[in-house]
Structure formats: structure tokens, C-alpha cells
């Protein structure tokens, strides 16, 4: 039995976002890296964080899932602020740029929901 409880929805959402981010970042790194290397490396890191979070939640590894989601939230906030303050660093949207506005703010809301779910799940 999964020690994190029924997390299917969270696994599916993270899994879809991981696949989308992997596809987009792979394309960006392969075809547009010279335009904005900083932005596209960060986009690839976002994809990696989504993969780690998906696997951690699916396998019931609460500690790894929590660390991945906290890292994700910090990343969204830092990259969102950088992309808002200096748009030249991010000529094209990445997953976390502008706080995930291009993705309907899912990258900002998802780690908050995930962290809440993990913390709430610890209570008896």
C-alpha cells in the first residue's frame, strides 16, 4: 500500500507536466539554446524536478517528494521574479518564467497544493 495514500491525481498531474516540460526543454536545448542558454537550462531543470516529484509521490517517498516540491516552489518564485524584472534573460517562455503564466499558473499552484497535501497527510 502506498504510504502517501491515494495520490493518483497528484501523480497524473505531475506526470503530465513532467512529460510536457521534458519535451519542451529538449526542443529548446536542441534548437534554441544559443538564444537564451540560462533560460533553457533552467527549463531543463524544471523538467527534472517534475520527474523527481512524480516518481517520489508515485513510490510513496514523502521526504523526497517534499524536497522536490519545495525546490520547485522556490524555482518558480525565483525564475518568475527574474523573468518579470529582466525579460531579456527569458526571450521565450519557459515552464517557470512569469510564475508559470503561460501554463495557467499551474507551476505556481502545483507545488503549493503538493506541499499542503504532503504536510496534511502527516497528521493522524
C-alpha positions as CSV (number, residue, x, y, z in Angstrom):
1,X,0.0,0.0,0.0
2,X,1.2,3.5,-0.8
3,X,2.2,5.2,2.5
4,X,1.2,8.6,1.0
5,X,-2.4,7.4,0.5
6,X,-4.4,8.0,-2.6
7,X,-2.2,10.3,-4.7
8,X,-3.3,9.3,-8.2
9,X,-4.4,12.7,-9.2
10,X,-1.2,14.3,-8.0
11,X,0.9,11.7,-9.8
12,X,-1.0,12.2,-13.0
13,X,-0.7,16.0,-12.9
14,X,3.0,15.9,-12.1
15,X,3.5,13.2,-14.7
16,X,1.8,15.2,-17.5
17,X,3.7,18.3,-16.5
18,X,6.9,16.3,-16.4
19,X,6.3,15.0,-20.0
20,X,5.4,18.4,-21.3
21,X,8.4,20.0,-19.6
22,X,10.8,17.3,-20.9
23,X,9.5,17.7,-24.4
24,X,9.6,21.5,-24.4
25,X,13.0,21.7,-22.7
26,X,14.5,19.1,-25.0
27,X,13.3,21.1,-28.0
28,X,14.6,24.3,-26.6
29,X,18.0,22.9,-25.8
30,X,18.3,21.3,-29.2
31,X,17.1,24.1,-31.4
32,X,17.3,27.4,-29.5
33,X,20.0,27.1,-26.8
34,X,22.1,29.9,-28.2
35,X,19.1,32.4,-27.9
36,X,18.8,32.0,-24.1
37,X,21.1,29.4,-22.5
38,X,20.3,30.4,-19.0
39,X,16.5,30.2,-19.5
40,X,16.7,26.9,-21.3
41,X,19.0,25.2,-18.8
42,X,16.5,26.3,-16.1
43,X,13.7,24.9,-18.2
44,X,15.5,21.5,-18.3
45,X,16.0,21.7,-14.5
46,X,12.3,22.2,-14.1
47,X,11.6,19.1,-16.2
48,X,14.0,17.2,-13.9
49,X,12.3,18.4,-10.8
50,X,8.9,17.4,-12.2
51,X,10.2,13.9,-13.0
52,X,11.7,13.5,-9.4
53,X,8.4,14.7,-7.8
54,X,6.3,12.4,-9.9
55,X,8.5,9.3,-9.1
56,X,8.7,10.3,-5.4
57,X,4.9,10.7,-5.0
58,X,4.2,7.5,-7.0
59,X,6.6,5.5,-4.9
60,X,5.5,7.0,-1.6
61,X,8.7,8.7,-0.8
62,X,7.4,11.6,1.3
63,X,10.7,13.2,2.1
64,X,12.0,13.3,-1.5
65,X,8.6,14.5,-2.8
66,X,8.6,17.3,-0.2
67,X,12.1,18.4,-1.1
68,X,11.3,18.3,-4.8
69,X,8.2,20.4,-4.3
70,X,9.9,22.9,-2.1
71,X,12.7,23.2,-4.7
72,X,10.0,23.6,-7.4
73,X,8.2,26.4,-5.5
74,X,11.5,28.2,-4.8
75,X,12.4,27.8,-8.5
76,X,9.1,29.1,-9.7
77,X,9.3,32.2,-7.4
78,X,13.0,33.0,-8.3
79,X,12.6,32.4,-12.0
80,X,9.2,34.2,-12.0
81,X,10.8,37.2,-10.3
82,X,13.8,37.2,-12.6
83,X,11.7,36.9,-15.8
84,X,9.5,39.7,-14.7
85,X,12.4,42.0,-13.7
86,X,14.6,41.2,-16.7
87,X,12.7,39.8,-19.6
88,X,15.9,39.7,-21.7
89,X,17.0,36.6,-19.8
90,X,13.9,34.9,-21.0
91,X,13.1,35.8,-24.6
92,X,10.7,33.0,-24.9
93,X,8.6,31.5,-22.1
94,X,9.9,28.6,-20.1
95,X,7.9,26.4,-17.7
96,X,8.6,28.7,-14.7
97,X,9.0,32.1,-16.3
98,X,6.5,34.7,-15.3
99,X,5.4,32.4,-12.4
100,X,4.0,29.9,-14.9
101,X,1.6,32.3,-16.5
102,X,2.0,30.6,-19.9
103,X,0.9,27.4,-18.2
104,X,-2.2,29.0,-16.5
105,X,-0.1,29.4,-13.3
106,X,-0.1,25.6,-12.7
107,X,3.7,25.6,-12.0
108,X,3.0,28.1,-9.1
109,X,-0.1,26.4,-7.7
110,X,1.0,22.8,-8.1
111,X,3.9,22.8,-5.5
112,X,1.7,24.7,-3.0
113,X,-1.0,22.1,-3.4
114,X,1.5,19.3,-3.3
115,X,3.3,20.6,-0.2
116,X,-0.1,21.1,1.5
117,X,-1.1,17.6,0.7
118,X,2.2,16.1,2.0
119,X,2.1,18.1,5.2
120,X,-1.7,17.4,5.7
121,X,-1.0,13.7,5.2
122,X,1.4,13.5,8.1
123,X,-1.4,14.3,10.6
124,X,-3.1,11.3,12.2
